[in-house]
Amino acid sequence: MTLKQINILVDSVKLFLIILFSIAMISVIILFASDDPLNAIYYFFIGPFTSLRRIGNIIEGAIPLIFTALAVIIIFRCGLFSMISEGSFFIGLLGATIIGTTFDFGAIATPFVAIVFAAVLGSIASSIPALLKFKWDVSEVVSSIMLNYIIQFFVIYMISYHYREPLASSLASLKINENSQLALLIKGTKVHFGLIIALLFCTLVWVILYRSRLGFKIRVIGSNSNFAKYVGIKTGVSMVIAQIIAGAIAGAGGGVEMLGMYTRFKWTTSPGYGWTGIAVALLAHSNPIMVPIAALFIAYLDVGAAIMARSSDVSNEIVMVIQGVMMLLIAANALFSRWRQSLVVKNATSENKSLLEAKA
């Protein structure tokens, strides 16, 4: 067994046990919080699978999380802690709205142009904390969080004063044209072509991280920035590029969400997909291929909590508690560290023994 296989095995077991523990903890909390716990547990765990529409809700909820989680993975792999994926996603919603309400290039070209424009806006947003970090060593955590609020109010201003529907009683943009909307994949649901785009982005991010020179630089910088500088890697430039790529992915996710799920921009505040994307990225252990599974699980919890809240006496805030505990468990690097180490030692011993036998 190679070192890579050992890491995959340990991380997979860790992910499975964390999910299992989360499910068990949800059940325990419901037992104490509900007067009819069996009914609440049924709606939470079984409710999301009782109809095609509800199953579709899980997939629909997972799509934006895949994009923001991928953005977070690229940023974290570079050793940074920028939270700009939230702002990049939100301004991506605006980008898709601008193209969708203003232009019509046909059923294929219009969504493509809208998503590309959303990605460009997302990359511009993410470049600001990146450049501040590169030029003046400004904390990317502080600058990105502050910038998220600036982006939020800027987007709402643009919708309110430039793209608002005059006859709407609440904040809503002009209706995007039909050619801008992404095609449905599953009838009876709102699962759209954005799912295919999200999976393609997972593959793209994996290729960038593990099959490109830029990805190698990003991983080396994230592991040891001092060593990266020693071997001649331009760490500052690579960090800026990584954040710009991450912002483009999150922005594209906002564009996909807008064109796939809505006909008008109606948000009055940021939807929070960027923050939840952090939990998804941690749950996937920063592996782009594992992101869809992690996103589906988080979306499943959200859908189950919503059904439970409507059908029982337990509120859906329980999911926030579970997500917080999951993040603590995932961040616990010591979990399974002894098992990982024993497998590495066993593998090294086996290889040494094979070499000695070959020499003999």
N, C-alpha and C positions, 0 to 999 in steps of 0.2 A: 504494500500500500504506500503510495507516494504521499508527500507532505500535503499536496493540494487535495488529494482524496481524503486525508485525515481531517483537514479543515472543513471540507464539505460535509463529511459525516457528522462531526461534532456540532457544526452550526445547524444542520438539519434537525438533529435530535434536540438541540437546545430550542429551536423554533417550535417544534412539535410540543415539547413539554411546557413551554411558556403559554402556548395556545390552550393546551389542556388545563393548565393551572388557572388561566383566566376564566375559562368556562366553569370550572369548579367554584371559583371565587364568586362569580356572578350568581350561581345557584345558592350559595351560602348567604349572600347579601339579600337576595330575594326572599329566602326563607325567614329572615328576621324583619324585613321591611314590609311584607305583604300579609294581609289577612287571609288571602287565598293563594298561597305560594305556588301550588301545583298548576293552577290556572295561569299565573303570571309566567312561570317557567315555560309552559307549553307555548304561550304566545311569543315569548322571546326566542326560543330555540327552533320551534317548528313553524311558527307563523310566517317567517320569510319564504318558506317553501310550499305554502298552501295554494299558491296560484302562480301562473306564468307571469302575471304582472308584477308580483312581489319579487320573484326571481330576477325579473328584468330590473327592478329597483336596485338590487344588489350590484348588478353589473354596471348600471348607470352611475351609481355612487362611486364605483371603483375607478372609472375612467379618469376623472380629474385628479384623483389621488395618485394614479400611476405617474402622471406628468410631474406633479410637484415632488413626489418621492424621488424620481430620477434626477431632478434639479438639485435636491438636497444631497443626494449621493455624490454627485460630481463636486459640489462645494465641500462636503465633509471629507471626501477622499483627498482633497488638496490641503487638508489641515486647517481649513477655515470654518467659521461658524456664522456665516452670513444668513440672515433670515429673510432675504429679499425675494424668495420664491413666492411669498404671499403677494407682495406688491406687483411682481412681474406677471403673475397669474391674473390679477385684477385689471391691470392695464391691458393685458391681452384680450380681456372681454371687451374693453373699449375699442381696441383695434379692429376686432371682428365686426363690431357694431358699425363702425365708421364705413368700412368697406361694404358691409351687407346692406346698409341703408342708402348708400351713395352710388354704387356701381353695380353693373350687371354684365359680366363677361361670359355668361353661359353657366350651365349646371355643373361643369367640372372645373373650369378656370376660376370662377368666383370664389368657391370655398378655398381653393388652393391659394389664391392671392390674399384672401382674408386671413388665413392661418399664418402665412408668411409675414404679413404686416403685423399681426399680433406677436409673432416671434421677434420681429425687429424691435417693437416697442418694449417687449420684455427684456431683450438684451440691452437696450439703452438704459432701462431702469436699473438693471443689475450692474452695469458698468460704473455707476456713480459711486457706490460704496467700495467697489473694487479699486477704482482709481484713487479714491481718498486714502485707502489702505496703502496703495503702492507709492503715492507721492508724499504723503504726510504721516503715514503710519497711524491713521485714525482707526479706532476699533470698528471692525466690520459689524460686530454685534449691535453696537449702539447706533451707528449710522444707518444700517439696514432697517432696524426697527422704527427709527424716526422717519425714514424715507417711506416706509409702508403707509404711514398716516398721511404724508404729503401726497402720495400717489392716490390714496383713497379719495381725498377731498378734491384732487385735480380731476379725477375721472367723473365724480359726481357733478362737479362744476360743468364739465364738457357736455354731459348728458342733459343737465338742467337747462343750459343756455344755448346749446348748439344743435342737439339731436333729440330734443324732447318732443313727444307727441302732444300737440296743443290741446287736444280734447281729453286727455287723460286726467282723471281725478287725483292720481298719485304719480310719483316719479316713474316714468316709463319712456323709453326711447321710441323713435319712429320704428315701424315694423320693418324687419329685414326682408328683402325680396326672397321669393321661393327658391330661386336658383342658388342662393347662398347657403341654404340649409343642407346638412349632411343627410345622406340617404339612410333609411331605417334598415336594420339587419334582421330583426325578429319582429314579425307582426304580432300585435297585441301588447307590445311593450314600446318603450322609447329607446331601446338599445340601438345605437346608430353606428355609422361607419367610423366614428371616432375610436371605437374599440380596436379596429384594425390598425389605425394610425398609432394608438398608444402602444400596441404590441410591437410595431415596427420601431418605435422610439426606444423600447426596451432593448431590442437587438442592436440598434445604432449606438446606444450608450455603452453596451457591453463591448462592441467593437472598438469604440473610442478608448475605453479604459484598458482593454487587454490586448488589442491588436494594432495599436498606433503608437507612434513616438510620443505624441502629446499625452496619451493616457499613461505611458510609462513614466514620463516626467511628473505628472500629477500624483501618481501613486508613490513615487520616491519622495517628492516634497512632503506629502502627507505623512509618510513614515518617519522621515528625518530631514528636516529642511537644511540643517547644517551640512549633512552629508551631500545633499543635492547641490548646495553652493560649492562644496569642495570639488565635486566632479564636473563643475562647469555649467550646471543647469541654471538658466536665468529664472530664478524662483518668482520674482515679482511679476514678470511678463506672463509666465505660465499661470500664476494665480489669477491675474486679470482675465486671461483667455478662458480659464475654467469657469469663472463667475459669469462671463458674458454668454458662454454656451449654456450654462445652467438657466440663466434668465430667459434665453431664447426658448428653451424647452418648456419652462413654466408658462411663458407667454403664449406659446403654441397651444398649451393645454387650455388656457383661457379661451383662445379662439375656438378650439374644438368644442368646449363646453357650451359656448354661446351658440354656435351654429348647429350643434346636435340636439340641444335640449330646449332651446327657447326661440321665440320669434321677436322678442323685445328685451332690451336691457332694463331690468327692474330692481336691481340691487340698490339699497340705500347704505349699505356697509359691506365691508369685505367678507366673503363667504367663509373664510377660514381654512380653505383647502391647503394653503401653504403650511399652516401649523400642523394640521393632521398629517401632511406629507412627511413631516419629521418622524412621527410615530411609525408610519409605513416603512420609511427607509431604515429605521432602527430594527423593526421587526424582520425586514428582509436581510438584515446584516450587511447593508450596503451592496447587495448583489442585485444588479439590474434584472437578472433572469427570475429572481424570487419575488420581485416587486408586485407582479400581478396577483400572486397568491396572497401576499400580505395585504394588498389593497382590497381584494375581495373579502378577506376576513374582517377588516375594519368596517367595510361597507355593510357586511352581514350584521355586525354588532349594531350599527346605526339603524338599519332597517328593523331588526328585531326589537330594539329599544323603542322605536317609534310605534310599532304595532302593540307592544306591551303597554306603553303609556296610554294608548287609545282604548285598550281592552281590559285593563286591570287597574289596580290602585298603586302601581309603582311608576315613578316618573322616569323619563329617559335620561336624566342626568347621571344615572348609574354607569352609563358608558364612559363618561368623562373620568369617573373614578377608576374604572378598569383600565382605560388607556394610560392613565398616570402610573398605575402600578406596573403595567406591562413595560413602560419605558424604563422604569427603575430596574426591572428584572433583566431587560435586554442590555442595559448599560452596565450590568454587573459582569465585568470581564472575568472575575474569578470563578464564575459559574462554569463547571465542567473543565476548569483549567488543569486539574490533576489528571483527568481522563485523557485530555488532549496530550499532556506531557507524556503520560505512560505509553500512548500509542506512538508518539514520535520516538521515544526511547526504544520501544519494541521494534519499530521499523528500522532504526539505525543499527540495532544489534543484529537483526536478521540480515541486513545488507553487508555488515562486516563479516558475519559468518560465511555468507555466500562468497565473498571475495577471498577469504582465507582458504575455503574449499577449492576455489578455482585455481589458486596459486599452488596448492598442494597437488 
